[in-house]
Amino acid sequence: MEIVNWLKANKEVLSFRAIEKQLGIPDTTLNKVVNGRSLPKKWVEPLTDFKNKLTENTNQPTTVNHSEIPTS
């Protein structure tokens, strides 16, 4: 599923807890999803909308290139 792949690709830079809180998703759901549990269908659309708004506002690729993130 595209949204799960996006979560996995960006898990090091996304705050799953903040996303869950904003969208009303139960605690630890996203962490469980990137570790193999299936994403409940009712969260696919809200997460896809969240991703689209996030990428729309940044004009950045949907996957973060970790080598471009400053370390200091």
N, C-alpha and C positions, 0 to 999 in steps of 0.2 A: 504494500500500500504506500502510495507516494508520501503521505503526511508522516507515516512512521519512519520512512527512509530519511526524510528531512529532519525529524527529531533525532534520529541516530547520528546523522552527519553533523549535527550542531549541538549535541548534548553537552559539550564542554563549555559552550558560551551562552547557552540558554539557562534561565532560572526556571526549572520545571515547577517549583513551588509557586513562583509568582504567576506563571501562566495558569496553573491550576486554580489559584485564588481568583484571578481575574475572570476566568471562564466558568467558575463554579464546579470544576472537576474535582472529584474526591482526592484527598491527599495520597501521594505516592503512586497514583495511577500512571502517570507518564514515565516514571522510573521503571515501573513494572513492564510497561509496553516496550521500552527500548531494550529490556532484558528478556523479551520473548513472549510475554503474554499478549493476547490479541486486544486491540483497541475497540472498546464498545462503540457500536455504530453511531450512537447518539452524540459522540464527541468528535466524529470525523468532520462534520460541517463547521462547527465552531472553531476547531483547530485550523482547518483550511482557511477560513476567513481571517483568523489571527495571523497566519503565515503570510497571506496575501497582503494584508494591511502593513505588516512589518516590512516585507520586501518592497512594497510599493513606496513606502516612505523613505527608504534608504537608497534606492537606486543601486543596490549592491546585489551581487549574486546570492542565490538562496543558500549556498553553502559557504561557510567561512573558510578562508585560507589561513590556517593557523600560523604559518610562517610570516604572515604580514602583521600579526598582532604584536605591538611593542611589548617587551618584557620588563622594561623599567620605566 
